[in-house]
Amino acid sequence: MATSVLISILITFLVIVLVLYLINRLPLDSRAKQIAQAIVIIIGIISLLRYLAVF
């Protein structure tokens, strides 16, 4: 049980990092990048908290 939670947390973290990297590579203005990064970070934190059974 604990191993599957750790793997899920690791995969979620890697997906968040990958999406943030891909957002950085997009040809957008800095304001749009900041908004997109904030949305990804908020969604990532919420999903990590769900894995830790906070929600």
Distance bins in CASP14 RR format, pairs under 12 A and 6 or more apart:
PFRMAT RR
TARGET T0000
AUTHOR 0000-0000-0000
RMODE 2
METHOD distances of the structure
MODEL  1
1 7 0 0 0 0 0 1 0 0 0 0 0
1 8 0 0 0 0 0 1 0 0 0 0 0
1 51 0 0 0 0 0 1 0 0 0 0 0
1 53 0 0 0 0 0 1 0 0 0 0 0
2 8 0 0 0 0 0 1 0 0 0 0 0
2 9 0 0 0 0 0 1 0 0 0 0 0
2 51 0 0 0 0 0 1 0 0 0 0 0
2 52 0 0 0 0 0 1 0 0 0 0 0
2 53 0 0 0 0 0 1 0 0 0 0 0
3 9 0 0 0 0 0 1 0 0 0 0 0
3 10 0 0 0 0 0 1 0 0 0 0 0
4 10 0 0 0 0 0 1 0 0 0 0 0
4 11 0 0 0 0 0 1 0 0 0 0 0
4 51 0 0 0 0 1 0 0 0 0 0 0
5 11 0 0 0 0 0 1 0 0 0 0 0
5 12 0 0 0 0 0 1 0 0 0 0 0
5 48 0 0 0 0 0 1 0 0 0 0 0
5 50 0 0 0 0 0 1 0 0 0 0 0
5 51 1 0 1 0 0 0 0 0 0 0 0
5 52 1 0 0 1 0 0 0 0 0 0 0
5 53 0 0 0 0 1 0 0 0 0 0 0
6 12 0 0 0 0 0 1 0 0 0 0 0
6 13 0 0 0 0 0 1 0 0 0 0 0
6 48 0 0 0 0 0 1 0 0 0 0 0
6 51 0 0 0 0 1 0 0 0 0 0 0
6 52 0 0 0 0 0 1 0 0 0 0 0
7 13 0 0 0 0 0 1 0 0 0 0 0
7 14 0 0 0 0 0 1 0 0 0 0 0
7 51 0 0 0 0 1 0 0 0 0 0 0
8 14 0 0 0 0 0 1 0 0 0 0 0
8 15 0 0 0 0 0 1 0 0 0 0 0
8 47 0 0 0 0 1 0 0 0 0 0 0
8 48 0 0 0 0 1 0 0 0 0 0 0
8 50 0 0 0 0 1 0 0 0 0 0 0
8 51 1 0 1 0 0 0 0 0 0 0 0
8 52 0 0 0 0 0 1 0 0 0 0 0
8 53 0 0 0 0 0 1 0 0 0 0 0
9 15 0 0 0 0 0 1 0 0 0 0 0
9 16 0 0 0 0 0 1 0 0 0 0 0
9 44 0 0 0 0 0 1 0 0 0 0 0
9 45 0 0 0 0 0 1 0 0 0 0 0
9 47 0 0 0 0 1 0 0 0 0 0 0
9 48 1 0 0 1 0 0 0 0 0 0 0
9 49 0 0 0 0 0 1 0 0 0 0 0
9 50 0 0 0 0 0 1 0 0 0 0 0
9 51 1 0 1 0 0 0 0 0 0 0 0
9 52 1 0 0 1 0 0 0 0 0 0 0
9 53 0 0 0 0 0 1 0 0 0 0 0
10 16 0 0 0 0 0 1 0 0 0 0 0
10 17 0 0 0 0 0 1 0 0 0 0 0
10 48 0 0 0 0 0 1 0 0 0 0 0
10 51 0 0 0 0 0 1 0 0 0 0 0
11 17 0 0 0 0 0 1 0 0 0 0 0
11 18 0 0 0 0 0 1 0 0 0 0 0
11 44 0 0 0 0 0 1 0 0 0 0 0
11 47 0 0 0 0 0 1 0 0 0 0 0
11 48 0 0 0 0 0 1 0 0 0 0 0
11 51 0 0 0 0 1 0 0 0 0 0 0
12 18 0 0 0 0 0 1 0 0 0 0 0
12 19 0 0 0 0 0 1 0 0 0 0 0
12 40 0 0 0 0 0 1 0 0 0 0 0
12 43 0 0 0 0 1 0 0 0 0 0 0
12 44 1 0 0 1 0 0 0 0 0 0 0
12 45 0 0 0 0 1 0 0 0 0 0 0
12 46 0 0 0 0 0 1 0 0 0 0 0
12 47 1 0 1 0 0 0 0 0 0 0 0
12 48 1 0 1 0 0 0 0 0 0 0 0
12 49 0 0 0 0 0 1 0 0 0 0 0
12 50 0 0 0 0 1 0 0 0 0 0 0
12 51 1 0 0 1 0 0 0 0 0 0 0
12 52 0 0 0 0 0 1 0 0 0 0 0
13 19 0 0 0 0 0 1 0 0 0 0 0
13 20 0 0 0 0 0 1 0 0 0 0 0
13 41 0 0 0 0 0 1 0 0 0 0 0
13 44 0 0 0 0 1 0 0 0 0 0 0
13 45 0 0 0 0 0 1 0 0 0 0 0
13 47 0 0 0 0 1 0 0 0 0 0 0
13 48 1 0 0 1 0 0 0 0 0 0 0
13 51 0 0 0 0 0 1 0 0 0 0 0
14 20 0 0 0 0 0 1 0 0 0 0 0
14 21 0 0 0 0 0 1 0 0 0 0 0
14 44 0 0 0 0 0 1 0 0 0 0 0
14 48 0 0 0 0 0 1 0 0 0 0 0
15 21 0 0 0 0 0 1 0 0 0 0 0
15 22 0 0 0 0 0 1 0 0 0 0 0
15 40 0 0 0 0 1 0 0 0 0 0 0
15 43 0 0 0 0 0 1 0 0 0 0 0
15 44 0 0 0 0 1 0 0 0 0 0 0
15 47 0 0 0 0 1 0 0 0 0 0 0
15 48 0 0 0 0 0 1 0 0 0 0 0
16 22 0 0 0 0 0 1 0 0 0 0 0
16 23 0 0 0 0 0 1 0 0 0 0 0
16 37 0 0 0 0 0 1 0 0 0 0 0
16 39 0 0 0 0 0 1 0 0 0 0 0
16 40 1 0 0 1 0 0 0 0 0 0 0
16 41 1 0 0 1 0 0 0 0 0 0 0
16 42 0 0 0 0 0 1 0 0 0 0 0
16 43 0 0 0 0 1 0 0 0 0 0 0
16 44 1 0 1 0 0 0 0 0 0 0 0
16 45 0 0 0 0 1 0 0 0 0 0 0
16 46 0 0 0 0 0 1 0 0 0 0 0
16 47 0 0 0 0 1 0 0 0 0 0 0
16 48 0 0 0 0 1 0 0 0 0 0 0
17 23 0 0 0 0 0 1 0 0 0 0 0
17 24 0 0 0 0 0 1 0 0 0 0 0
17 37 0 0 0 0 0 1 0 0 0 0 0
17 40 0 0 0 0 1 0 0 0 0 0 0
17 41 0 0 0 0 0 1 0 0 0 0 0
17 44 0 0 0 0 0 1 0 0 0 0 0
18 24 0 0 0 0 0 1 0 0 0 0 0
18 25 0 0 0 0 0 1 0 0 0 0 0
18 40 0 0 0 0 1 0 0 0 0 0 0
18 44 0 0 0 0 0 1 0 0 0 0 0
19 25 0 0 0 0 0 1 0 0 0 0 0
19 26 0 0 0 0 0 1 0 0 0 0 0
19 36 0 0 0 0 1 0 0 0 0 0 0
19 37 0 0 0 0 1 0 0 0 0 0 0
19 39 0 0 0 0 1 0 0 0 0 0 0
19 40 1 0 1 0 0 0 0 0 0 0 0
19 41 0 0 0 0 1 0 0 0 0 0 0
19 43 0 0 0 0 1 0 0 0 0 0 0
19 44 0 0 0 0 1 0 0 0 0 0 0
19 47 0 0 0 0 0 1 0 0 0 0 0
20 26 0 0 0 0 0 1 0 0 0 0 0
20 33 0 0 0 0 1 0 0 0 0 0 0
20 34 0 0 0 0 0 1 0 0 0 0 0
20 36 0 0 0 0 1 0 0 0 0 0 0
20 37 1 0 1 0 0 0 0 0 0 0 0
20 38 0 0 0 0 0 1 0 0 0 0 0
20 39 0 0 0 0 0 1 0 0 0 0 0
20 40 1 0 1 0 0 0 0 0 0 0 0
20 41 1 0 0 1 0 0 0 0 0 0 0
20 43 0 0 0 0 0 1 0 0 0 0 0
20 44 0 0 0 0 0 1 0 0 0 0 0
21 33 0 0 0 0 0 1 0 0 0 0 0
21 37 0 0 0 0 0 1 0 0 0 0 0
21 40 0 0 0 0 0 1 0 0 0 0 0
22 28 0 0 0 0 0 1 0 0 0 0 0
22 33 0 0 0 0 0 1 0 0 0 0 0
22 36 0 0 0 0 1 0 0 0 0 0 0
22 37 0 0 0 0 0 1 0 0 0 0 0
22 40 0 0 0 0 1 0 0 0 0 0 0
23 30 0 0 0 0 0 1 0 0 0 0 0
23 32 0 0 0 0 1 0 0 0 0 0 0
23 33 1 0 0 1 0 0 0 0 0 0 0
23 34 0 0 0 0 1 0 0 0 0 0 0
23 35 0 0 0 0 1 0 0 0 0 0 0
23 36 1 0 1 0 0 0 0 0 0 0 0
23 37 1 0 1 0 0 0 0 0 0 0 0
23 38 0 0 0 0 0 1 0 0 0 0 0
23 39 0 0 0 0 1 0 0 0 0 0 0
23 40 1 0 0 1 0 0 0 0 0 0 0
23 41 0 0 0 0 0 1 0 0 0 0 0
24 30 0 0 0 0 0 1 0 0 0 0 0
24 32 0 0 0 0 0 1 0 0 0 0 0
24 33 1 0 0 1 0 0 0 0 0 0 0
24 34 0 0 0 0 0 1 0 0 0 0 0
24 36 0 0 0 0 1 0 0 0 0 0 0
24 37 1 0 0 1 0 0 0 0 0 0 0
24 40 0 0 0 0 0 1 0 0 0 0 0
25 33 0 0 0 0 1 0 0 0 0 0 0
25 36 0 0 0 0 0 1 0 0 0 0 0
26 32 0 0 0 0 1 0 0 0 0 0 0
26 33 1 0 0 1 0 0 0 0 0 0 0
26 36 1 0 0 1 0 0 0 0 0 0 0
26 37 0 0 0 0 0 1 0 0 0 0 0
27 33 0 0 0 0 1 0 0 0 0 0 0
28 34 0 0 0 0 1 0 0 0 0 0 0
28 35 0 0 0 0 1 0 0 0 0 0 0
28 36 1 0 0 1 0 0 0 0 0 0 0
28 37 0 0 0 0 0 1 0 0 0 0 0
29 35 0 0 0 0 0 1 0 0 0 0 0
29 36 0 0 0 0 0 1 0 0 0 0 0
30 36 0 0 0 0 0 1 0 0 0 0 0
30 37 0 0 0 0 0 1 0 0 0 0 0
31 37 0 0 0 0 0 1 0 0 0 0 0
31 38 0 0 0 0 0 1 0 0 0 0 0
32 38 0 0 0 0 0 1 0 0 0 0 0
32 39 0 0 0 0 0 1 0 0 0 0 0
33 39 0 0 0 0 0 1 0 0 0 0 0
33 40 0 0 0 0 0 1 0 0 0 0 0
34 40 0 0 0 0 0 1 0 0 0 0 0
34 41 0 0 0 0 0 1 0 0 0 0 0
35 41 0 0 0 0 0 1 0 0 0 0 0
35 42 0 0 0 0 0 1 0 0 0 0 0
36 42 0 0 0 0 0 1 0 0 0 0 0
36 43 0 0 0 0 0 1 0 0 0 0 0
37 43 0 0 0 0 0 1 0 0 0 0 0
37 44 0 0 0 0 0 1 0 0 0 0 0
38 44 0 0 0 0 0 1 0 0 0 0 0
38 45 0 0 0 0 0 1 0 0 0 0 0
39 45 0 0 0 0 0 1 0 0 0 0 0
39 46 0 0 0 0 0 1 0 0 0 0 0
40 46 0 0 0 0 0 1 0 0 0 0 0
40 47 0 0 0 0 0 1 0 0 0 0 0
41 47 0 0 0 0 0 1 0 0 0 0 0
41 48 0 0 0 0 0 1 0 0 0 0 0
42 48 0 0 0 0 0 1 0 0 0 0 0
42 49 0 0 0 0 0 1 0 0 0 0 0
43 49 0 0 0 0 0 1 0 0 0 0 0
43 50 0 0 0 0 0 1 0 0 0 0 0
44 50 0 0 0 0 1 0 0 0 0 0 0
44 51 0 0 0 0 0 1 0 0 0 0 0
45 51 0 0 0 0 0 1 0 0 0 0 0
45 52 0 0 0 0 0 1 0 0 0 0 0
45 54 0 0 0 0 0 1 0 0 0 0 0
45 55 0 0 0 0 0 1 0 0 0 0 0
46 52 0 0 0 0 0 1 0 0 0 0 0
46 54 0 0 0 0 1 0 0 0 0 0 0
46 55 1 0 0 1 0 0 0 0 0 0 0
47 54 0 0 0 0 0 1 0 0 0 0 0
47 55 0 0 0 0 1 0 0 0 0 0 0
48 54 0 0 0 0 1 0 0 0 0 0 0
48 55 0 0 0 0 0 1 0 0 0 0 0
49 55 1 0 1 0 0 0 0 0 0 0 0
END
